[in-house]
């Protein structure tokens, strides 16, 4: 399991009659839970995207630039959007939601000529490579009911435009989309999307599929991004214990080692001390904010990478250090198999945690789980099945440590 199981998709509704009918159905069809935040009824906007698989902001009255009492949730929604962008949580904003997304991304929104009714929307060249827009066949005649213009910073990609409104759709980085038009405001709009696609799936279905495919990664990044800035100081006292654990790897000068799931890189200095300046030390993590914290602490050799899909050649490492990760990835077997792939025969894998299993269970008010992957009777066969032989196992206060060697063949 991941650190935080995704709680589903949060849909922010600004007006009672507005509702994500088609997108709600698409999200649920993709196996996602939909949770409503009805700001029109006074529902509080979450402070953090932690636990969210995605965020959807619907249309509503007023304007995104209106910071008066007429739009009391505006500041909270912008704060949530900025946090979602930082954590790469997928976002879909429609009309007012798109305007708020543009502001959160550093753009501006200003009054423009009112637009009502159906109008032609043309996709841009960039739309051809976009995960949501690539299959659309322009032009589209879509419903419009907006009166604001959007100006975007250079990092934002425009995906569609129309007369008088140069920005009809845009993407922020790789996971957030804003739509000025209404893809499901009536049946004709839905039919327009279906007709524009070579298959029966449409834009909102593609968004739902993307959200579902990224759910585990999204949960991890959302959880750690908000904690990255203080992670190093919160656990500074663990440094000597990490160094003692690294020493148990018995690496030699000139060898190559990876800290997978390195976080802020606490183990990297100790790994460097073992392999010397002639060796290679890498730190891989899935959360960009954690790597930023590591770089700020002076750590180098950092990789943004999934622990189960490392950008390394087979047999290129002499050792892998992993602290508190293997029992949290979605597929522990795949992780152990991938670490075996990148490790040469005879190489070492050290699984470490600065707390024993009993201590961690006690913090949650329960005894150790016999089904826990890190229980020796479970860990030993799991390691063996993926190419590792468990050489030593220690699970007593103050910490947990398991040392394995990569089998030949």
TORVEXDO-725684 format. One record per residue (C-alpha): residue in one letter; chain; residue number from 1; x, y, z. Coordinates in pm, 1 decimal. Layout:
PT  lonu  zafi  guvo         X         Y         Z
PT     A     A   NUM         X         Y         Z
...
***
This chain:
PT  lonu  zafi  guvo         X         Y         Z
PT     X     A     1       0.0       0.0       0.0
PT     X     A     2     107.4     361.8     -43.3
PT     X     A     3     158.5     604.4     245.9
PT     X     A     4    -187.2     749.4     186.5
PT     X     A     5    -461.6     568.3       2.2
PT     X     A     6    -627.2     808.9    -246.5
PT     X     A     7    -956.0     936.2    -105.2
PT     X     A     8   -1090.3     987.4    -454.6
PT     X     A     9   -1155.4    1289.1    -671.9
PT     X     A    10   -1268.3    1614.2    -511.6
PT     X     A    11   -1518.3    1807.5    -723.7
PT     X     A    12   -1566.2    2171.0    -622.4
PT     X     A    13   -1917.3    2295.3    -707.8
PT     X     A    14   -1977.5    2671.1    -701.6
PT     X     A    15   -2348.1    2665.7    -786.1
PT     X     A    16   -2622.4    2422.9    -686.5
PT     X     A    17   -2765.4    2353.3   -1035.3
PT     X     A    18   -2420.2    2291.4   -1183.7
PT     X     A    19   -2309.1    1931.1   -1164.7
PT     X     A    20   -2038.3    1709.9   -1310.7
PT     X     A    21   -2277.0    1456.7   -1460.7
PT     X     A    22   -2065.6    1315.1   -1743.7
PT     X     A    23   -1733.6    1360.8   -1568.7
PT     X     A    24   -1869.6    1210.9   -1247.4
PT     X     A    25   -1984.2     905.0   -1438.7
PT     X     A    26   -1649.4     881.2   -1619.4
PT     X     A    27   -1454.1     903.3   -1293.6
PT     X     A    28   -1667.2     638.4   -1126.9
PT     X     A    29   -1639.7     414.7   -1434.6
PT     X     A    30   -1261.5     436.7   -1395.3
PT     X     A    31   -1293.4     302.1   -1040.2
PT     X     A    32   -1256.6     637.8    -866.1
PT     X     A    33   -1462.8     773.4    -579.6
PT     X     A    34   -1613.6    1118.7    -634.5
PT     X     A    35   -1651.1    1353.7    -338.4
PT     X     A    36   -1832.8    1687.2    -363.0
PT     X     A    37   -1722.9    2015.1    -206.5
PT     X     A    38   -2033.5    2233.5    -234.7
PT     X     A    39   -1897.4    2580.1    -172.4
PT     X     A    40   -2243.5    2720.6    -248.7
PT     X     A    41   -2367.5    2534.1      61.5
PT     X     A    42   -2074.0    2639.0     279.5
PT     X     A    43   -1861.5    2323.1     253.2
PT     X     A    44   -1502.2    2403.9     355.3
PT     X     A    45   -1231.8    2378.6      90.3
PT     X     A    46    -950.5    2141.2     199.2
PT     X     A    47    -619.6    2306.5     285.4
PT     X     A    48    -415.3    2035.7     115.4
PT     X     A    49    -455.1    1795.2    -178.9
PT     X     A    50    -310.4    1515.4      35.4
PT     X     A    51    -508.1    1197.8     -27.6
PT     X     A    52    -666.6    1323.4    -349.4
PT     X     A    53    -640.5    1136.5    -677.0
PT     X     A    54    -751.7    1450.3    -865.0
PT     X     A    55    -920.9    1787.3    -828.5
PT     X     A    56   -1205.6    1915.3   -1047.9
PT     X     A    57   -1335.1    2274.0   -1029.4
PT     X     A    58   -1664.9    2345.7   -1196.6
PT     X     A    59   -1820.8    2664.4   -1329.0
PT     X     A    60   -2007.9    2912.0   -1114.2
PT     X     A    61   -2120.0    3271.8   -1074.4
PT     X     A    62   -1883.9    3562.3   -1037.5
PT     X     A    63   -1531.3    3607.3   -1163.3
PT     X     A    64   -1200.4    3452.4   -1065.1
PT     X     A    65   -1052.3    3798.3   -1005.1
PT     X     A    66   -1331.3    3894.5    -762.9
PT     X     A    67   -1179.7    3879.5    -412.8
PT     X     A    68   -1481.2    4036.2    -244.1
PT     X     A    69   -1726.7    3871.4      -9.2
PT     X     A    70   -1923.0    3761.2    -316.2
PT     X     A    71   -1666.7    3482.8    -363.4
PT     X     A    72   -1568.3    3379.7      -9.1
PT     X     A    73   -1401.3    3050.6    -109.7
PT     X     A    74   -1173.2    3212.7    -370.9
PT     X     A    75    -857.0    3236.2    -158.3
PT     X     A    76    -893.8    2880.1     -28.5
PT     X     A    77    -951.0    2743.0    -379.2
PT     X     A    78    -646.6    2923.1    -517.6
PT     X     A    79    -435.4    2792.5    -230.3
PT     X     A    80    -556.1    2437.2    -291.8
PT     X     A    81    -489.8    2472.0    -665.1
PT     X     A    82    -133.4    2596.6    -607.2
PT     X     A    83     -67.4    2304.5    -374.2
PT     X     A    84    -215.2    2062.5    -629.1
PT     X     A    85       6.7    2203.5    -904.9
PT     X     A    86     313.9    2175.2    -682.3
PT     X     A    87     234.1    1811.0    -606.0
PT     X     A    88     136.3    1731.9    -968.2
PT     X     A    89    -214.7    1627.2    -866.3
PT     X     A    90    -428.6    1605.7   -1183.2
PT     X     A    91    -664.4    1903.0   -1214.2
PT     X     A    92    -954.6    1977.9   -1447.2
PT     X     A    93   -1103.9    2327.9   -1435.3
PT     X     A    94   -1410.9    2425.5   -1638.5
PT     X     A    95   -1495.0    2791.0   -1709.5
PT     X     A    96   -1465.2    2956.1   -1365.6
PT     X     A    97   -1254.5    2657.6   -1260.2
PT     X     A    98   -1024.6    2719.0   -1558.9
PT     X     A    99    -993.8    3087.6   -1467.5
PT     X     A   100    -893.0    2996.2   -1111.5
PT     X     A   101    -641.6    2745.2   -1247.2
PT     X     A   102    -491.5    3013.7   -1470.7
PT     X     A   103    -450.0    3245.1   -1171.6
PT     X     A   104    -294.1    2968.0    -961.7
PT     X     A   105     -44.5    2904.6   -1243.1
PT     X     A   106      65.6    3268.5   -1245.9
PT     X     A   107    -159.9    3399.8   -1521.9
PT     X     A   108    -421.4    3672.9   -1521.1
PT     X     A   109    -793.7    3686.4   -1589.2
PT     X     A   110    -967.6    4002.9   -1707.1
PT     X     A   111   -1307.0    4107.4   -1843.0
PT     X     A   112   -1365.3    4039.6   -2211.4
PT     X     A   113   -1651.7    4036.6   -2459.9
PT     X     A   114   -1940.9    3828.7   -2336.4
PT     X     A   115   -1979.1    3496.5   -2517.6
PT     X     A   116   -2299.5    3294.8   -2511.8
PT     X     A   117   -2426.4    3015.2   -2730.7
PT     X     A   118   -2239.1    2768.7   -2950.9
PT     X     A   119   -1915.0    2853.9   -3125.0
PT     X     A   120   -1628.9    2691.3   -3310.4
PT     X     A   121   -1326.3    2581.6   -3105.4
PT     X     A   122    -999.4    2509.2   -3290.5
PT     X     A   123    -722.7    2298.4   -3142.1
PT     X     A   124    -360.2    2412.8   -3161.9
PT     X     A   125     -59.2    2219.6   -3289.6
PT     X     A   126      36.3    2142.5   -2927.4
PT     X     A   127    -295.1    1958.7   -2881.4
PT     X     A   128    -171.8    1679.6   -3108.7
PT     X     A   129      60.7    1553.6   -2834.5
PT     X     A   130    -168.3    1621.1   -2539.9
PT     X     A   131    -302.3    1322.8   -2338.2
PT     X     A   132    -659.2    1458.4   -2344.1
PT     X     A   133    -677.5    1642.5   -2675.6
PT     X     A   134    -466.2    1427.2   -2907.5
PT     X     A   135    -760.8    1226.6   -3042.7
PT     X     A   136    -990.6    1523.0   -3107.0
PT     X     A   137   -1065.9    1606.1   -3468.2
PT     X     A   138   -1121.2    1982.1   -3503.8
PT     X     A   139   -1313.6    2194.6   -3544.2
PT     X     A   140   -1561.0    2159.1   -3259.1
PT     X     A   141   -1877.3    2358.3   -3205.0
PT     X     A   142   -1907.2    2384.4   -2829.4
PT     X     A   143   -2131.7    2573.3   -2584.1
PT     X     A   144   -1991.7    2896.0   -2437.2
PT     X     A   145   -2112.0    3108.0   -2149.4
PT     X     A   146   -1818.7    3314.9   -2035.0
PT     X     A   147   -1712.0    3677.7   -2042.0
PT     X     A   148   -1347.8    3676.5   -1929.9
PT     X     A   149   -1014.9    3660.6   -2109.8
PT     X     A   150    -722.2    3455.1   -1986.5
PT     X     A   151    -355.6    3554.5   -2016.4
PT     X     A   152    -111.5    3273.1   -1944.6
PT     X     A   153     257.0    3257.9   -1846.8
PT     X     A   154     506.5    3102.2   -2088.4
PT     X     A   155     515.2    2765.6   -1909.4
PT     X     A   156     145.9    2701.9   -1983.9
PT     X     A   157      50.2    2532.7   -2312.1
PT     X     A   158    -250.6    2659.1   -2510.4
PT     X     A   159    -448.9    2368.0   -2655.6
PT     X     A   160    -752.3    2534.1   -2814.3
PT     X     A   161    -876.7    2877.7   -2916.1
PT     X     A   162   -1164.1    3054.3   -3088.4
PT     X     A   163   -1254.1    3393.7   -3228.8
PT     X     A   164   -1225.4    3668.3   -2965.1
PT     X     A   165   -1095.0    3417.2   -2707.0
PT     X     A   166    -737.4    3306.3   -2788.5
PT     X     A   167    -737.3    3070.8   -2490.1
PT     X     A   168   -1018.3    2815.5   -2489.8
PT     X     A   169    -820.1    2529.1   -2337.2
PT     X     A   170    -476.2    2500.7   -2180.6
PT     X     A   171    -250.3    2264.8   -1989.0
PT     X     A   172     -31.1    2358.0   -1693.3
PT     X     A   173     282.3    2140.7   -1688.1
PT     X     A   174     179.4    1777.0   -1736.1
PT     X     A   175    -123.1    1725.9   -1515.2
PT     X     A   176    -364.5    2021.6   -1505.5
PT     X     A   177    -613.6    2127.9   -1773.2
PT     X     A   178    -838.6    2431.3   -1800.9
PT     X     A   179   -1140.0    2454.0   -2037.0
PT     X     A   180   -1322.2    2780.9   -2106.0
PT     X     A   181   -1600.7    2600.4   -2292.7
PT     X     A   182   -1846.1    2352.1   -2141.0
PT     X     A   183   -1788.5    1997.7   -2268.0
PT     X     A   184   -2102.5    1857.4   -2106.2
PT     X     A   185   -2343.6    2141.0   -2052.8
PT     X     A   186   -2601.8    1967.0   -2266.6
PT     X     A   187   -2648.3    1650.8   -2475.7
PT     X     A   188   -2546.6    1824.1   -2796.9
PT     X     A   189   -2213.1    1916.4   -2641.1
PT     X     A   190   -2151.2    1558.1   -2540.6
PT     X     A   191   -2246.2    1438.3   -2886.7
PT     X     A   192   -2002.0    1690.4   -3037.4
PT     X     A   193   -1717.0    1534.0   -2843.3
PT     X     A   194   -1814.2    1181.8   -2936.7
PT     X     A   195   -1837.6    1282.0   -3303.0
PT     X     A   196   -1494.3    1443.0   -3283.8
PT     X     A   197   -1325.2    1128.5   -3156.7
PT     X     A   198   -1231.5     818.0   -3352.9
PT     X     A   199   -1362.9     601.4   -3067.9
PT     X     A   200   -1645.7     633.7   -2817.5
PT     X     A   201   -1422.6     764.1   -2539.7
PT     X     A   202   -1422.9    1141.2   -2495.1
PT     X     A   203   -1215.1    1406.9   -2326.4
PT     X     A   204   -1357.6    1359.2   -1978.6
PT     X     A   205   -1317.5     982.2   -2006.2
PT     X     A   206    -953.8    1034.9   -2100.9
PT     X     A   207    -907.8    1255.8   -1795.4
PT     X     A   208   -1064.2     987.2   -1574.4
PT     X     A   209    -838.2     718.5   -1721.9
PT     X     A   210    -530.9     936.4   -1668.3
PT     X     A   211    -631.4    1003.7   -1307.1
PT     X     A   212    -683.8     633.6   -1236.2
PT     X     A   213    -351.0     535.8   -1392.9
PT     X     A   214    -162.6     790.1   -1180.0
PT     X     A   215    -353.7     745.4    -854.3
PT     X     A   216     -77.0     574.9    -654.9
PT     X     A   217     189.7     818.4    -776.0
PT     X     A   218     -41.0    1112.9    -709.3
PT     X     A   219    -108.4     999.4    -352.1
PT     X     A   220     263.4     968.3    -277.4
PT     X     A   221     353.7    1305.7    -425.3
PT     X     A   222      62.5    1484.2    -260.2
PT     X     A   223     158.2    1337.8      78.3
PT     X     A   224     528.0    1424.1      61.5
PT     X     A   225     520.2    1756.4    -124.1
PT     X     A   226     359.8    1939.4     167.8
PT     X     A   227     617.4    1791.0     405.4
PT     X     A   228     931.3    1829.5     195.0
PT     X     A   229    1044.5    2169.4     324.3
PT     X     A   230    1059.5    2051.3     686.3
PT     X     A   231    1151.8    1685.4     631.1
PT     X     A   232    1525.5    1732.0     685.7
PT     X     A   233    1494.0    1919.0    1014.9
PT     X     A   234    1216.4    1693.5    1144.9
PT     X     A   235    1440.5    1388.5    1115.3
PT     X     A   236    1784.6    1541.5    1155.7
PT     X     A   237    1851.9    1325.7    1462.9
PT     X     A   238    1827.3    1010.6    1247.8
PT     X     A   239    2148.6    1096.2    1060.0
PT     X     A   240    2388.9     890.1    1275.2
PT     X     A   241    2155.3     590.1    1267.6
PT     X     A   242    2132.7     608.0     889.0
PT     X     A   243    2512.9     620.4     875.2
PT     X     A   244    2536.6     312.3    1097.2
PT     X     A   245    2290.0     128.2     872.8
PT     X     A   246    2482.4     225.8     557.8
PT     X     A   247    2800.9      88.7     716.1
PT     X     A   248    2634.6    -253.5     725.6
PT     X     A   249    2631.7    -254.9     344.2
PT     X     A   250    3012.1    -298.1     350.3
PT     X     A   251    3061.6    -111.7      24.7
PT     X     A   252    3409.1     -54.5    -115.2
PT     X     A   253    3572.4     253.4    -267.8
PT     X     A   254    3484.9     293.3    -635.1
PT     X     A   255    3154.0     104.4    -618.1
PT     X     A   256    2816.0     229.1    -741.0
PT     X     A   257    2519.3     260.5    -506.6
PT     X     A   258    2161.3     389.4    -518.9
PT     X     A   259    1943.4     524.2    -238.0
PT     X     A   260    1596.9     446.1    -376.3
PT     X     A   261    1321.4     660.2    -227.7
PT     X     A   262    1594.9     887.8     -95.9
PT     X     A   263    1364.6    1167.2      24.9
PT     X     A   264    1580.8    1459.3     131.4
PT     X     A   265    1889.5    1240.7      94.7
PT     X     A   266    1986.4    1170.4     456.0
PT     X     A   267    2176.5     853.4     361.3
PT     X     A   268    2367.5    1002.6      68.0
PT     X     A   269    2663.5    1149.4     267.3
PT     X     A   270    2721.2     814.2     441.5
PT     X     A   271    2702.2     630.0     109.6
PT     X     A   272    2954.8     873.7     -39.5
PT     X     A   273    3189.3     814.4     254.4
PT     X     A   274    3183.0     440.2     182.6
PT     X     A   275    3243.7     446.7    -193.3
PT     X     A   276    3472.5     752.6    -192.9
PT     X     A   277    3500.7    1020.1    -457.5
PT     X     A   278    3583.5     760.7    -720.2
PT     X     A   279    3252.3     582.6    -660.5
PT     X     A   280    2903.2     671.6    -782.9
PT     X     A   281    2621.1     768.0    -545.0
PT     X     A   282    2267.2     821.7    -677.1
PT     X     A   283    1949.2     919.8    -499.4
PT     X     A   284    1610.9     849.8    -663.6
PT     X     A   285    1274.0     976.2    -547.9
PT     X     A   286     925.2    1009.5    -695.8
PT     X     A   287     849.2    1352.1    -542.7
PT     X     A   288    1012.6    1655.7    -707.4
PT     X     A   289     977.5    1862.3    -389.1
PT     X     A   290    1179.3    1605.2    -195.9
PT     X     A   291    1461.0    1620.6    -450.9
PT     X     A   292    1452.7    2000.2    -427.0
PT     X     A   293    1497.2    1968.5     -49.8
PT     X     A   294    1786.0    1725.8    -106.5
PT     X     A   295    1955.1    1964.5    -349.7
PT     X     A   296    1908.1    2248.5    -102.5
PT     X     A   297    2095.0    2037.3     153.2
PT     X     A   298    2386.4    2003.1     -91.3
PT     X     A   299    2315.8    1647.6    -209.8
PT     X     A   300    2392.8    1558.5    -570.5
PT     X     A   301    2335.0    1265.3    -808.1
PT     X     A   302    1957.0    1303.1    -778.4
PT     X     A   303    1706.4    1127.5   -1007.2
PT     X     A   304    1332.6    1183.3   -1040.3
PT     X     A   305    1222.1     823.5   -1084.5
PT     X     A   306     967.9     558.3    -993.4
PT     X     A   307    1119.7     290.7    -769.1
PT     X     A   308     970.3      22.6    -996.0
PT     X     A   309    1098.3     176.4   -1321.9
PT     X     A   310    1452.1     299.8   -1269.8
PT     X     A   311    1637.9     470.3   -1557.5
PT     X     A   312    1946.2     251.3   -1504.5
PT     X     A   313    2111.2     -29.9   -1700.4
PT     X     A   314    2082.6    -389.6   -1583.0
PT     X     A   315    2360.2    -482.8   -1340.6
PT     X     A   316    2490.1    -126.2   -1318.1
PT     X     A   317    2491.7    -104.1    -936.6
PT     X     A   318    2682.6    -270.7    -655.5
PT     X     A   319    2429.1    -181.7    -390.2
PT     X     A   320    2080.7     -46.5    -320.1
PT     X     A   321    1982.3     125.6       3.7
PT     X     A   322    1609.7     156.9      76.1
PT     X     A   323    1468.9     317.0     389.9
PT     X     A   324    1100.9     268.5     471.0
PT     X     A   325     990.4     213.2     112.2
PT     X     A   326     938.9    -147.2       7.3
PT     X     A   327     624.1    -209.5     212.4
PT     X     A   328     465.5     114.4      86.3
PT     X     A   329     499.5      82.7    -291.9
PT     X     A   330     188.2     -44.2    -476.5
PT     X     A   331     367.8    -365.1    -584.0
PT     X     A   332     654.2    -466.9    -349.5
PT     X     A   333     744.2    -765.1    -567.5
PT     X     A   334     789.1    -540.3    -870.2
PT     X     A   335    1011.0    -308.2    -666.6
PT     X     A   336    1233.6    -591.8    -541.3
PT     X     A   337    1252.8    -731.6    -894.7
PT     X     A   338    1352.5    -393.2   -1038.4
PT     X     A   339    1621.5    -342.3    -774.2
PT     X     A   340    1754.6    -688.2    -856.2
PT     X     A   341    1759.8    -598.5   -1227.2
PT     X     A   342    1986.0    -297.1   -1174.2
PT     X     A   343    2217.4    -474.3    -925.8
PT     X     A   344    2512.3    -691.3   -1027.4
PT     X     A   345    2541.5   -1046.7    -886.5
PT     X     A   346    2685.6   -1030.3    -537.5
PT     X     A   347    2554.0    -677.8    -487.3
PT     X     A   348    2384.8    -583.6    -160.9
PT     X     A   349    2033.1    -462.7     -81.2
PT     X     A   350    1981.6    -302.2     258.8
PT     X     A   351    1624.3    -246.9     374.6
PT     X     A   352    1615.6     -10.0     670.9
PT     X     A   353    1370.3     169.1     896.8
PT     X     A   354    1464.8     385.5    1198.2
PT     X     A   355    1190.8     210.7    1400.5
PT     X     A   356    1125.6    -156.3    1464.1
PT     X     A   357     803.0    -315.3    1345.7
PT     X     A   358     675.8    -334.4    1704.0
PT     X     A   359     742.8      35.4    1762.6
PT     X     A   360     561.6     136.0    1447.3
PT     X     A   361     263.7     -85.6    1529.7
PT     X     A   362     247.9      55.3    1883.6
PT     X     A   363     229.2     409.7    1745.7
PT     X     A   364     -92.6     301.0    1573.4
PT     X     A   365    -224.5     129.4    1886.0
PT     X     A   366    -200.9    -226.9    1757.6
PT     X     A   367      31.6    -530.3    1769.5
PT     X     A   368     260.3    -611.0    1474.6
PT     X     A   369      66.9    -745.7    1176.0
PT     X     A   370     160.2   -1108.1    1094.9
PT     X     A   371      86.2   -1034.5     728.3
PT     X     A   372     332.8    -744.0     724.8
PT     X     A   373     575.1    -785.9     433.8
PT     X     A   374     864.7    -698.1     665.6
PT     X     A   375     797.8    -990.9     901.0
PT     X     A   376    1088.5   -1228.8     842.5
PT     X     A   377     866.9   -1522.3     744.9
PT     X     A   378     714.1   -1305.3     470.7
PT     X     A   379    1017.3   -1105.2     364.6
PT     X     A   380    1254.8   -1398.0     312.9
PT     X     A   381    1045.2   -1575.3      42.4
PT     X     A   382     949.6   -1242.5    -116.6
PT     X     A   383    1316.0   -1152.2    -156.0
PT     X     A   384    1411.0   -1497.9    -280.9
PT     X     A   385    1138.3   -1491.3    -545.3
PT     X     A   386    1287.2   -1173.7    -695.0
PT     X     A   387    1654.4   -1272.5    -698.1
PT     X     A   388    1773.5   -1186.5    -345.5
PT     X     A   389    1901.6   -1404.3     -59.1
PT     X     A   390    1833.2   -1267.0     288.5
PT     X     A   391    2163.8   -1273.0     473.6
PT     X     A   392    2078.5   -1100.1     802.5
PT     X     A   393    1756.7    -980.9     964.7
PT     X     A   394    1720.8    -756.7    1270.4
PT     X     A   395    1388.8    -629.4    1399.6
PT     X     A   396    1433.4    -492.8    1748.9
PT     X     A   397    1445.9    -149.9    1907.8
PT     X     A   398    1556.7      96.5    1798.3
PT     X     A   399    1535.1       1.3    1429.7
PT     X     A   400    1474.1    -250.9    1152.4
PT     X     A   401    1743.0    -379.4     915.2
PT     X     A   402    1750.9    -656.8     656.2
PT     X     A   403    2060.6    -724.1     442.6
PT     X     A   404    2035.1    -931.2     123.5
PT     X     A   405    2268.4   -1031.9    -158.2
PT     X     A   406    2188.0   -1048.3    -528.5
PT     X     A   407    2196.8   -1405.5    -655.6
PT     X     A   408    2378.0   -1487.1    -974.6
PT     X     A   409    2163.4   -1582.5   -1270.4
***
